[in-house]
Amino acid sequence: MTRAGNGFFYGWVIVAAAAAIYAVAGGITVSFGVFLKPVAEEFDWTRTATVVAFALFVLSTGGFAVVSGHLSDRYGTKIIAFVGGLLMGLGLFLTSRVDNVWQFYLFYSVFGGIGFACLLIPITATISRWFVEKRGLALGIFYAGGGVGALVLSPLAQSWISNYGWQTAFVIVAVLTWVIILPLALLLKRDPSVMGLRPLGEIEATPSEVADGDGSELQSGHEVSSRDYTVREALRTRSFWMFGIALSLLWTGRMMAQVNMVAHANDHGIAEATAALALGIAAGANAAGRVIVGALSDRVGTKRALGFSILVVSAMLFWLIAARQPWMLFLYAIPFGFAYGGTMPQTPRIITELFGTKSMGAIMGVNGIFMSLGPALGPVIGTLIYDHTGSYSLAFMIGGLGALISFGIVILIKLPKRAGEVSLPKKQ
């Protein structure tokens, strides 16, 4: 057998470009919170009306993910990501010119959400196609870009708002989107075959092995799907729906905590600056978790890495209920951020291992609907519970239980055997 990926491998160029793209797009998305108060005060909108824009952004991303995934499978990642960067930047620029709430929803939520969908899903599918070996590490580096972007862009956006106003800050992030994302999108290639390459770590049978019937299939040493599924075929499997439900439960609890943590801490006497610092520490741990757990999954397996991460998220949601002192909040932030960062690269890996890579963009797009429900509903559910009870405790308890159920579902999903465990035809 011969192994693909000798010498310099272009896939790492794609990973670097993708991480930089996600640092900008993801960082800007996470920075929504710093725009919330000044925008609401400018137009005398309620906080709820303004927060709805973020929920609509997430729903727009999830809804269009199906389309963007299908388009990237058909036309390639480069053109779809380029259009996505163009549209996201346009939405941010036009947001700087809004004077009523429906315009805010249209430009920020719809334009921005669709643009983001054209970046996230196609690029994730592309990286999965380029790597068999070190796929977890590659995806971890890509997703870590979003964590680094959040660390850098959130304080920068706050500074721009303080010095120049929120309108100018939106113009700056729009230009930043165009200047960085558009040229980097041109470096993306849908899969290795367009450059005459094979995925990193893919082992191809030699002609003699094929003739002998020994090792005629591509083997990698990692979990592999026995074939490539179409979207319709994937939708008919129990595993697809189980994984989708697990993701919805996990993301509901995660976003419930992420959005409401600062307010919860402040309600219990922890200073806003201290709570904001804990949020920043969680973002840093998030970036680290994406890389470290992503690389770890290459060794221990995707399901084990994901299951461990979900259990830690669940435990930290219960811990957050009791976090009434700064040290307790920081003790929550580090493992919570690390663990939910660790879940990120496992999602596309499990989809790849279950359904193959040929239609991965489209399958991930449909799966993105489940992933968008949690971020859209979690913060709203948490706020509604607070409005009725005067506390976030019940919300975090529900989130922790949901994550625990998510863990149970993931454990029940049956992944294909490792390639080394697959019986090959014997010589006659």
N, C-alpha and C positions, 0 to 999 in steps of 0.2 A: 504494500500500500504506500501511497505517496501523500504527504501532508501539504495542504495549501498554506501559504503565508510565509514563505522564506524571504529574508531581507526586509526592506522597508515596506510597510503595508499601508496603503492609502486610507484604509478604514480609520486609522488614528487621526488623519486630517479631518475626516468627517466628524469624528467625536469631538475634536477641538472646536471646529466651527459650530457644531450643534450646541456645545456647552456655552459658547459665547452668545449664541442666539437666544438660548433659554435664560441666560443671565439677564439679558435686556428685557425680553418679553415677560418672563416670570417675575423678575424684580419689579417691573412696572406694575404688574397685576397685584402683587402683594402690597405695593405702596398705596393702594387705594385708601387704606385707613388714614393716611396723613392728609388726604384731600377731603375726607368726609366732613369734618367740622367747618373748614373755611367755605366749602361750597354750600353747605346747608345754611350757614349764617348769611352768606351773600344774598340768597334768594328767600330767606326765611322759610325754608323747607323743614319739615320734621326730619329727625334722624332716620326714622323708619322709611320715609319716602326716598331718602338718599341712599340708604343701605340696599333698598330694592334694586338699585342700579347694579350692584355687585352680584346679587342673586340672578338677575337677568343676564349679566355677562357670563356667568357660569352655565346657565341653561342654554344660552346661545352657543357657547363652546361645545357643550355636550350634544346639542341638537345637530349642529353642522359637522360634528366629528364624523358622522356616518358618511356624509358627502365628501369631506376632505380626504378621508381614508380611501374611499373608492376612487376618487380622482387621482390620488397619488399612485395607487396600484396601476392605474391605466396610463397616466401621462408622465409619471415620474415625480420625484420629490422636489427637484430644483424649481420648476415653474410654480408649483403649488405653494411652496414656502416663500418664494419671491412675492407672489400675489398676496399671501398672508401678511408678510411684513409691510407691504404697501398699504393694505387695507387697515391694519392695526394702527399704523402711523397716521393715516388719514382720519380714523375715528378719534384718536387722541387730539389731533390738531383741531378738528371741528368741535370737540368738546370744549375747547378754550373759548369758543364763540357762542355757547348756548346762553339762552336767557329764560328758558322754562324747562320744566321737568321732563316733558316728552322728548325734547331734543337731547337732553342728557341721556335718557334711556336709549334713544336711537343711535347716537354717535358713540357713546362710551360702551354701552352694553351690547348692542347688535353688531355695529361695525367692528368694535374691538374684539368681541367674543368670537365672531366668525374668523377674523384675522388670526386670533390666537389658535383656533382649531386647525387652521391651515398650517400652523407651525408645529404644534405639539404632536399630533397623531402621526402625520407623515414622517417626521424626523425619527420618532420612536421606532416606527416600523422599519425605517431604513437602517438604523443601527443594528437592529435585531437580524436583518438580512446579511449584514457584513461580518457578523461575528457568530461563531459557534463556540470556539474556545474563548474564554475571557469575556463572554457576553455580559455577565453580571457586572464586571468591572467597567466595561464600556458604557453600559446603561447608567451605572452609578456615577461616573464622571459627568455624563450628560445631565442627569437630574441634579447633580451637585451645583451645576451652573446656576440653577434657579435659586438655590439657597444662598450662594455667594452674591447673586444679584440683589436679593432681598436685603442682605446685610449692607450693601453699598448704596443702593438706590433709595431705600427708605429714608435714611438721614439726609441724602443729597436732595431728594424731593422736598423734605421738610425745610431745608435751608433755602431752596429756590422759592418756596411759598412765602417764607418769612421775609426774604429780601426783595422779591419781585412780584409777588402775588400768585394766586393759584392759576390764573389764566396763562401767564407767562411760563409757569412751571409745566403746564400741559403742552405748550409749544415746544419747550426744551425736550421733554421726553418723546414727543412725536418726531422731532428731528433726529434724536438719538436712535430711535427705532429705525428710521430710514438709513442713516449713515452706517450703522453697524450691521443690521440684519440683511439688508438687500445685497451687498457684495458677498457676504458670507453664504447666503443661500445659493449663490452660483457655484460654490464648491461641492455641493451635495450631489451625490450619485445614487440612484435608486437602489442598485445592488451591484455586487462585484462583477457580474457578467458583462456589464456595459463597458468595462475596462479590460475584459479578457481575464479576469481573476476569479478566484473562488473564495468563499468565506474563510476567515482566519480559523485555523484549527480543523477544517473539514478534511477528512482522510478519504482519498479516492482509491478505489480498487485498481490495481494494475491490470493490463490486458490479460496476463497469465492467470491472475486470480479470478477474473471474470470468466475465462474459459474453463477453469476448474470448478466454477460454481462456489468458490470460497471467498466470501467478502465482497460480493458484487454490489452490495448496497453501500452508500456513503455512511461512514461511521465517525463519530466524534468523541465518544467517551462521556457525553452528556445526554440528558434526557432528550429524546427525539420523538416527534410524532411519526407514526407509521406512514402518513400521507398528508398532503395538503388539502385542507377543507375549504370549500366555498363558504360564503356567509350563510347561505341557506342551510347547508349541511351543519354548520356550527350551531345554528339556532335550534336545530333538532336534537342537540345533545343535552343531557342533564347537567354536565359539567359547566357548560356555558352559563346557564341560569343560576347554578349554585354559586359560581364565582362572582357573577354580577350582583347577586343579593349580598354576598359577603363584603364586597367592596362598598356597596351602598351603606351598610351598617357601620363599617369601619370609618368611612369618610364623614358620616353624620356626626359621630362622636368626636372625631378629630377636629373638624371645623367648628363644632359647638364650643370646644375648649379654646381653640386658637383665637377666635374672634372675641370671646367673652372673658378671657382670662384676666386681662388688665382691669376690667370693670369689677370682676369678682374679687380680685385682690384689693382694689381700692375700697370696696364695700367693707372689707375687714381691717381697714386701717393701714394697709401697706401703701406707701406713697406711689403716685403715678409714675414718677421717674424710676423707682425701683422695679415696679411691675413691667415698665417698658424695657428696662435692662434685661429682665428675665426673658421677655419675649425675644429680644435680640440674641440672647444666649441660646434659646431654643432654635432660632434660625441657624446659628452657627453649628450647633449639634446636628441639626437636620442635614446640612451639607456634608458633614463628616459621616453621618450614618448612611447616606446614599452611596458614598464611595466604599466605605469599609464593609457594610453588610452586602453591598453589591458584589464585591470581590469575594467575600466569605461564602456567598451562595454558589460560587464556582466550585467550592470545595465540599460543602456540606449538603448541597442541593437546594433548589428553589423553595420547596414547600417548608422545609425546616427553617430556613432563614425568614420566610414570611410569617410562619406561625410564631416563632420567637418574638418577632417585632410586634405582631398584633397583641400578644400577651402583655408585653411591656406597656404598650399604649393603653390597654385596658386597666392595668394596675395603676398607672399614673393618673388616669381619669378619676379613679376612686381616691387616690392620694390628694388630688387637687381639692376635693371637698373639704379636707381637713387642713389645707394650707392656709394658716392664719398668721404666719411669721415669715419674714423675708427668707430665712434659711430654708424653710419648707418649700417656698415657691421656687427657689433655685434648685433644690433637690428634685423638684418636679420637672423643671424646664430642661435639664440636661438629658435624662433618659427618655423623656417624652419626645423631644426634638430628634434625638438620635434614632429612636425606634420608628417614628412615623416617617423619617427620612429613609430608613431601611426598607420600608414597604414599597417605596416608589419603583425601584428597578425590578422588583419581583413581578409586578403586574404584567408588563409585556413579556417577560420570560415565561410565565405560566401560559399565557395565550399562545406563544410560539410553541411551547412543548405540547400543548393540547391539539393545536390546529395547524401547525406548520407556518411557513412564511409567505407563501404565494399570495394569499388574500389577507395578509395580516393587517394591512392598513384599514381595509373595510371592516374586518372583524373587530379591531380595536376601536374603530369609530362607533360601532353599535354598542360595544362594551362601555364606551365613553358616556353613554346616556346614564348608565348606572352610576358611574363615577361623578357625574354632574349633580345627581340628586342629593347626595350627601352635603357637598359644599353649599348647595342652594338652600336646603332645608335645615341643616344643622344650626346655623346661627339664628335663623328665624325661630325654630323650636325653642332654643335656649332663651331667647329674649321673651317669647310668649310665656314660658314657665316662670321667668323672673317677674314679669308683669303681674302674674296671678299669685305668686307665692312670696315675692320679695327676696328671693334667694335663687342662686344658680345650682344649689346642691342637688336637687332632684334631676335637673338637666344633666349634670355630670354623671350622676348615678345611672341614668338611662343610657348615656353615651358609653359608659364603662361596660354595662351589660350587653349593649349592642356589639361592642368590640369582642366581648367574650363569645357571643353567638357566632360572630364572624370567624373567630378562631376555630370553633367547632366545625363550621361548614368547610373551611379550607382543609382541615385534616381529613374530611371525608372525600375530597376530590381525588380521583385516581389519575395520577400522571403516568405517561408511558414509562416503560422500564428504561434504565440506562442502556446506552448502546452496547456497552460491554457485556450486558446481561442478555442481549438478544441472541438467540440461537441462530447461527449461520448454517446454510446448507453444507452438508458434509460431502467430501469427495466420494465418488462411486468407485 
